[in-house]
Structure formats: structure tokens, C-alpha cells
Amino acid sequence: MSNHEGHVAIVTGAASGIGRATAELLAAAGASVVAVDLDESKLSWTESHDRVLARVGDVASADDNASWVEAAQRCRRTIG
């Protein structure tokens, strides 16, 4: 995978399967990742990744989406 240092990604469905694999690959490639899912207990894998921020919510919720974008923007400001 190419270098994603300095990039920020929001990955939904990140508790398992393709979503989790995508979040892990992006983090391994240097991106900061906001990992999102409905099931908070299944996001516990993020605790061992310092480049991954877990967030719980529903993609159908405009408020939830706005909070993830805000979290991604904070990550972006932090990493430059």
C-alpha cells in the first residue's frame, strides 16, 4: 500500500470485515483513521493502534457524520 502519512480517513463499518481491514491497512500505511461502527464493543481492537480513533454512531445520522468529520479535522490539524 502506498504511503498515506499526513492523510486522515473516516472508515465506517470498522468493527469487522472489510471496514476493519481497510482501517488497519490505512493506519499501517501512515494515515490517521477515524474508525466508526454501531457496535462499540467490537471497536476495542482500536485500543492497540495509536493512529486509530474509535467513534460509535450511525451513518444515517447527520449529527453522527458531522462529529466524525470534526474528529477527522482535529486529527488533520494535529498532524499538519
C-alpha positions in Angstrom: 0.0 0.0 0.0 1.2 3.5 -0.8 2.3 6.0 1.9 -0.6 7.8 3.5 1.4 9.7 6.0 -0.4 13.0 6.7 -3.7 11.8 5.5 -6.9 11.3 7.5 -9.6 8.7 6.7 -13.0 8.1 8.1 -13.9 4.4 7.8 -17.4 3.2 8.5 -18.2 -0.4 9.4 -14.8 -0.6 11.1 -15.7 -3.1 13.8 -15.0 -6.1 11.5 -14.6 -7.4 8.0 -13.7 -5.1 5.1 -14.2 -2.0 7.2 -11.7 -3.2 9.9 -9.2 -4.4 7.3 -9.4 -1.1 5.5 -8.9 0.9 8.7 -5.9 -1.3 9.7 -4.3 -1.0 6.3 -4.6 2.7 6.1 -3.2 3.1 9.6 -0.3 0.8 8.7 0.4 3.0 5.7 0.6 6.0 7.9 -2.9 7.5 7.8 -4.8 8.7 10.9 -8.1 6.8 10.9 -11.5 7.6 12.5 -12.9 4.1 12.8 -16.7 4.2 13.0 -19.3 1.5 13.8 -22.6 0.9 15.6 -21.1 -1.7 18.0 -18.7 0.0 20.5 -17.6 -3.3 22.0 -16.2 -4.5 18.6 -14.1 -1.4 18.2 -11.9 -2.4 21.1 -9.3 -3.5 18.6 -8.5 0.2 18.0 -7.0 0.5 21.5 -3.8 -1.1 20.3 -3.4 1.4 17.4 -2.2 4.9 18.2 -3.2 6.1 14.7 -6.8 5.0 15.0 -9.6 6.9 16.8 -12.8 4.9 17.6 -16.2 6.5 17.3 -19.7 5.0 17.6 -22.6 6.0 15.6 -24.9 5.5 12.7 -24.1 6.6 9.1 -27.8 7.6 8.7 -27.4 10.3 11.4 -26.3 13.7 10.1 -25.2 14.6 13.6 -23.0 11.5 13.9 -21.5 12.2 10.5 -20.7 15.8 11.5 -19.0 14.6 14.7 -16.8 12.2 12.7 -15.8 14.9 10.2 -15.0 17.2 13.2 -12.8 14.4 14.7 -11.0 13.9 11.4 -10.4 17.7 11.1 -8.9 17.7 14.6 -6.6 14.8 13.5 -5.6 16.7 10.4 -4.7 19.9 12.4 -2.7 17.7 14.8 -0.6 16.0 12.1 -0.3 19.2 9.9 
